[in-house]
Amino acid sequence: MKRFLIERDLPGVGQLNGRQLKEASTTSNAALAKLAGKVQWVQSYVVEDKTFCVYLADHESSVYEHAELSGFPASKVTEVRAVIEPMTAA
């Protein structure tokens, strides 16, 4: 599985309350279930008018398929080439 960063333009998403975020998560999980293991959602970061999501997927096309099924548009999908962190320096 490859790692992808997904940028979603979702006006007002940063103003959603806990219940609304839970509903969005449920919707996303239902779409993931339809994709039979082709895509795994790792986590999402919610900012004012966007989300930045980390997904594992077999192909970029599977990420776009999830976006279509869930109704959450994928404005930009970028494959992660490497991950660095503080311990990378060690």
C-alpha positions in Angstrom: 0.0 0.0 0.0 1.2 3.5 -0.8 0.7 6.5 1.5 -1.2 9.5 0.1 -2.0 13.0 1.4 -5.4 14.2 0.4 -6.4 17.9 0.4 -10.1 18.5 0.5 -11.7 21.9 0.0 -14.7 21.9 2.4 -15.9 25.4 3.2 -16.8 25.7 6.9 -15.5 22.3 7.9 -13.5 23.9 10.8 -16.8 25.0 12.4 -18.3 21.5 12.6 -19.1 20.2 16.0 -18.3 16.8 17.4 -21.6 15.2 16.3 -21.1 16.5 12.7 -17.5 15.2 12.6 -18.7 11.8 13.9 -21.3 11.7 11.1 -18.6 12.6 8.5 -16.4 9.8 9.9 -19.3 7.3 9.6 -19.9 8.3 6.0 -16.2 7.9 5.1 -16.1 4.5 6.9 -19.1 3.3 4.9 -17.4 4.2 1.6 -14.2 2.5 2.8 -16.2 -0.7 3.5 -17.4 -0.7 -0.1 -13.8 -0.6 -1.4 -12.9 -3.9 0.2 -9.5 -3.1 1.6 -8.2 -1.0 -1.3 -8.1 2.1 0.8 -7.4 2.7 4.5 -8.0 6.0 6.2 -5.2 6.8 8.7 -6.3 10.3 10.0 -7.4 13.7 9.0 -6.5 17.2 10.1 -9.3 19.7 10.1 -8.6 23.4 9.5 -10.9 26.3 8.6 -12.0 25.4 5.1 -10.1 22.2 4.4 -9.1 18.8 5.6 -5.7 17.2 5.1 -6.0 13.5 5.2 -3.5 10.6 5.3 -4.6 7.5 3.5 -3.0 4.2 2.5 -4.2 2.9 -0.8 -3.2 0.5 -3.5 -3.5 3.2 -6.2 -4.2 6.9 -6.5 -7.4 6.0 -8.4 -8.7 4.2 -5.3 -8.4 7.4 -3.3 -10.5 9.2 -5.9 -13.0 6.4 -5.9 -13.4 6.8 -2.1 -13.9 10.5 -2.6 -16.7 9.9 -5.1 -18.4 7.2 -2.9 -18.2 9.3 0.3 -19.1 12.6 -1.3 -16.0 14.3 0.1 -14.1 15.8 -2.9 -10.4 15.1 -3.2 -9.1 18.5 -4.4 -5.5 17.3 -4.5 -3.9 13.8 -4.0 -0.2 13.5 -3.5 1.8 10.3 -3.1 4.2 10.4 -0.1 7.7 9.6 -1.3 9.4 9.5 2.2 8.6 10.4 5.8 11.1 12.2 8.0 10.8 13.0 11.7 13.1 14.2 14.5 14.5 10.6 14.9 15.6 10.6 11.2 18.6 12.7 12.4 19.7 10.0 14.8 
